[in-house]
Amino acid sequence: MSNILPFEATLTFTYRCNLACPFCYERDSRSAAKNELPLSVWLDFIDEMADLKMFRVRVTGGEPFCHPYFRPMLERLGKRNMRYFIISNGTLITREWADFLAGERRC
């Protein structure tokens, strides 16, 4: 048996969203937002993925920028040398977010 490890993962940090697009398949999952995992669980999970040498992470949601702990999660991905890319509607990206993202590891 081979020791092949995963290369990429998709993480859905949240089902929250600041829009209500009628075509979005995530809108039916918004009630799950109240049951989101705490930050400590996400950080531990990111560490586990890094220990497995996960290279790249696709970050999605809902709208990931709606999550109150999104920045610490991205910081952890960067500190663990994991590349990431964000699938977002882009409406919540401020100058502060743009400056932060410009300095982070992304794909």
Backbone bond lengths (Angstrom), bond angles and torsions (degrees), N, CA, C in turn:
res aa  C-N    CA-C-N  psi(-1)  N-CA   C-N-CA  omega(-1)  CA-C   N-CA-C  phi
1 M - - - 1.450 - - 1.526 109.23 -
2 S 1.297 115.84 141.13 1.449 123.55 -176.76 1.533 111.15 -83.03
3 N 1.321 115.76 154.33 1.467 121.39 176.47 1.526 109.74 -101.93
4 I 1.298 116.69 51.50 1.457 121.29 -179.55 1.528 108.84 -78.50
5 L 1.333 114.71 128.48 1.460 120.77 179.31 1.525 109.62 -105.28
6 P 1.330 117.54 156.91 1.470 119.85 178.83 1.521 110.89 -66.95
7 F 1.317 115.83 145.93 1.457 122.65 -179.29 1.524 111.41 -96.45
8 E 1.332 115.90 -37.87 1.458 121.23 -172.69 1.520 110.29 -141.42
9 A 1.341 114.78 148.49 1.466 120.45 177.35 1.527 108.93 -134.00
10 T 1.318 115.36 156.86 1.455 121.58 172.91 1.519 107.84 -113.59
11 L 1.323 116.50 124.46 1.459 121.76 179.27 1.520 109.66 -114.29
12 T 1.299 115.39 126.78 1.459 121.49 174.21 1.520 106.40 -105.38
13 F 1.322 116.15 95.10 1.455 121.51 -176.57 1.522 112.66 -69.16
14 T 1.319 116.14 -29.43 1.463 119.56 -174.13 1.524 110.80 -155.31
15 Y 1.312 115.62 157.41 1.460 121.63 170.14 1.529 110.26 -105.87
16 R 1.338 116.88 0.09 1.463 120.18 177.56 1.527 109.25 -63.49
17 C 1.316 114.87 152.21 1.462 119.55 174.72 1.519 108.65 -156.58
18 N 1.312 115.18 147.08 1.461 120.90 178.90 1.527 112.02 -89.55
19 L 1.321 117.32 -3.95 1.461 122.03 178.42 1.524 109.55 -117.35
20 A 1.301 116.45 169.58 1.467 121.75 177.28 1.522 108.43 -134.47
21 C 1.310 115.95 60.23 1.463 121.10 -176.97 1.532 109.75 -66.57
22 P 1.323 117.96 129.65 1.466 120.46 -176.46 1.528 113.59 -67.04
23 F 1.324 117.83 -21.34 1.464 121.52 -177.73 1.519 113.39 -92.45
24 C 1.325 117.82 -6.63 1.459 121.38 -173.58 1.527 111.56 -75.41
25 Y 1.308 116.28 127.30 1.469 121.28 178.82 1.525 111.76 -74.15
26 E 1.314 118.58 -17.08 1.467 121.71 -179.32 1.527 112.68 -77.88
27 R 1.320 117.48 -18.87 1.475 119.35 -175.18 1.525 112.01 -60.49
28 D 1.322 117.08 -26.91 1.463 120.27 178.97 1.524 112.08 -74.79
29 S 1.316 117.18 -13.07 1.467 121.70 -177.38 1.525 112.66 -101.29
30 R 1.307 118.28 1.23 1.463 120.62 -173.85 1.519 113.84 -61.17
31 S 1.311 117.96 -26.80 1.467 119.27 178.31 1.527 110.79 -65.51
32 A 1.341 117.18 -19.64 1.464 120.92 178.43 1.527 111.81 -73.99
33 A 1.333 118.66 -13.50 1.469 121.71 -178.78 1.518 112.25 -58.23
34 K 1.312 117.15 -30.86 1.468 119.70 -179.50 1.529 111.62 -71.29
35 N 1.326 117.98 -13.87 1.459 122.44 -179.28 1.524 112.91 -108.16
36 E 1.329 116.83 26.58 1.455 120.54 -178.50 1.523 111.53 -65.14
37 L 1.317 114.74 150.56 1.465 120.40 178.18 1.524 110.32 -70.65
38 P 1.326 116.78 147.73 1.467 119.71 176.90 1.530 110.78 -71.04
39 L 1.319 115.33 160.04 1.455 121.76 -178.59 1.532 111.84 -54.66
40 S 1.318 117.81 -42.80 1.468 120.41 -176.92 1.526 112.01 -59.72
41 V 1.311 117.56 -36.17 1.466 121.23 179.07 1.526 109.87 -68.38
42 W 1.329 116.77 -43.59 1.463 119.73 178.39 1.524 111.13 -62.69
43 L 1.337 117.33 -43.46 1.466 120.10 -179.12 1.527 110.89 -63.76
44 D 1.329 117.26 -41.12 1.471 120.63 176.32 1.527 110.77 -62.62
45 F 1.328 116.25 -40.96 1.460 120.34 179.92 1.528 111.01 -65.13
46 I 1.325 116.54 -41.97 1.472 120.63 177.06 1.528 109.73 -60.91
47 D 1.326 117.44 -41.93 1.459 120.72 177.76 1.528 111.47 -62.09
48 E 1.328 116.59 -40.93 1.469 120.18 177.98 1.527 110.89 -63.38
49 M 1.320 116.87 -41.95 1.461 119.67 178.22 1.528 110.66 -63.27
50 A 1.327 116.56 -41.33 1.464 120.15 178.81 1.521 111.01 -64.29
51 D 1.320 116.99 -39.81 1.468 120.49 177.95 1.521 111.64 -62.73
52 L 1.331 116.82 -27.90 1.469 121.79 176.47 1.531 111.83 -84.22
53 K 1.329 115.94 3.42 1.468 122.70 -179.83 1.528 112.86 67.25
54 M 1.327 115.80 32.01 1.461 120.13 174.33 1.517 107.17 -60.83
55 F 1.307 116.78 131.64 1.459 119.99 -174.50 1.521 113.52 -93.52
56 R 1.326 116.39 -43.34 1.461 119.07 -171.66 1.524 110.47 -135.99
57 V 1.342 114.70 144.42 1.455 121.14 -179.20 1.527 109.18 -128.51
58 R 1.310 115.50 130.42 1.466 123.18 172.73 1.527 105.51 -94.12
59 V 1.317 116.62 121.58 1.468 121.73 -178.10 1.521 108.08 -106.53
60 T 1.325 114.90 126.00 1.455 119.47 -175.77 1.520 109.85 -143.55
61 G 1.287 116.50 -172.64 1.452 122.05 178.58 1.514 109.05 -160.24
62 G 1.206 113.10 -149.53 1.416 140.76 56.02 1.519 110.08 4.77
63 E 1.280 114.59 -152.24 1.466 122.48 176.35 1.513 107.85 -106.62
64 P 1.353 118.20 107.36 1.464 120.68 -174.42 1.531 114.15 -58.05
65 F 1.331 117.48 -30.31 1.463 119.51 -179.41 1.531 112.60 -70.08
66 C 1.323 118.10 -8.72 1.473 122.14 175.32 1.527 112.14 -80.18
67 H 1.312 117.34 -17.95 1.467 119.88 -176.25 1.532 109.76 -73.43
68 P 1.328 118.37 130.10 1.462 120.74 -175.66 1.535 113.69 -65.00
69 Y 1.324 118.12 -21.51 1.468 121.01 -178.93 1.522 112.01 -113.44
70 F 1.312 116.88 25.66 1.461 120.37 -177.22 1.527 111.71 -63.12
71 R 1.314 117.25 -42.95 1.473 119.80 -177.92 1.530 112.17 -62.71
72 P 1.341 120.51 -47.22 1.466 118.48 178.06 1.534 112.86 -61.58
73 M 1.330 116.27 -30.96 1.464 118.59 177.85 1.528 110.32 -68.12
74 L 1.337 116.46 -43.01 1.462 119.81 177.68 1.525 110.82 -65.44
75 E 1.320 116.23 -39.10 1.469 119.64 177.88 1.523 111.02 -60.35
76 R 1.323 116.85 -40.26 1.464 120.29 179.34 1.531 110.58 -65.93
77 L 1.325 116.48 -42.69 1.466 119.43 176.92 1.524 110.05 -56.97
78 G 1.325 116.26 -45.05 1.464 120.46 179.67 1.518 112.97 -65.20
79 K 1.321 116.92 -43.74 1.468 120.79 179.77 1.514 111.99 -64.08
80 R 1.324 116.64 -28.87 1.468 121.03 179.63 1.534 111.71 -92.14
81 N 1.341 115.85 14.28 1.468 122.76 176.45 1.524 113.54 58.79
82 M 1.302 115.45 36.33 1.455 120.43 177.17 1.527 108.68 -103.45
83 R 1.293 115.99 128.57 1.458 121.29 176.01 1.525 108.37 -76.35
84 Y 1.317 116.59 147.39 1.459 119.03 177.63 1.512 110.24 -145.19
85 F 1.306 114.67 156.59 1.452 120.49 169.17 1.517 107.70 -135.87
86 I 1.315 115.04 149.21 1.462 122.23 -171.13 1.526 109.50 -112.84
87 I 1.317 115.35 129.93 1.457 120.93 172.47 1.528 106.12 -99.66
88 S 1.327 115.73 114.91 1.458 121.88 -171.17 1.516 110.09 -143.53
89 N 1.327 116.28 158.04 1.461 118.77 172.36 1.531 110.79 -81.66
90 G 1.318 117.55 -9.19 1.458 122.59 172.86 1.509 116.42 79.39
91 T 1.306 118.32 -4.76 1.460 120.20 -173.39 1.528 113.76 -76.15
92 L 1.328 118.20 -15.64 1.471 120.84 -177.55 1.532 113.15 -105.35
93 I 1.319 116.69 9.09 1.461 119.69 -179.04 1.528 108.90 -82.71
94 T 1.301 114.76 110.55 1.464 123.09 179.98 1.532 108.94 -95.91
95 R 1.306 117.09 175.74 1.473 121.40 175.16 1.526 109.51 -59.41
96 E 1.330 117.30 -40.58 1.467 121.52 178.90 1.534 110.71 -60.66
97 W 1.337 116.84 -46.13 1.462 120.27 177.70 1.522 110.67 -63.49
98 A 1.323 117.36 -42.99 1.466 120.89 -179.23 1.522 110.54 -61.09
99 D 1.332 117.23 -43.11 1.464 120.78 178.24 1.524 111.28 -63.70
100 F 1.325 116.78 -42.65 1.461 121.25 178.16 1.529 110.24 -61.26
101 L 1.323 116.90 -50.17 1.457 121.18 -177.27 1.522 112.41 -64.89
102 A 1.332 116.97 -31.38 1.463 119.89 178.86 1.523 111.81 -63.41
103 G 1.321 117.03 -26.31 1.457 120.52 -179.40 1.514 114.83 -96.00
104 E 1.327 117.53 -2.40 1.468 122.09 -175.50 1.519 111.71 -95.56
105 R 1.343 114.57 165.54 1.468 121.48 173.39 1.520 108.66 -79.13
106 R 1.296 114.83 122.86 1.460 119.24 175.75 1.507 107.27 -137.10
107 C 1.288 116.60 167.19 1.483 121.56 177.06 1.500 109.54 -76.78
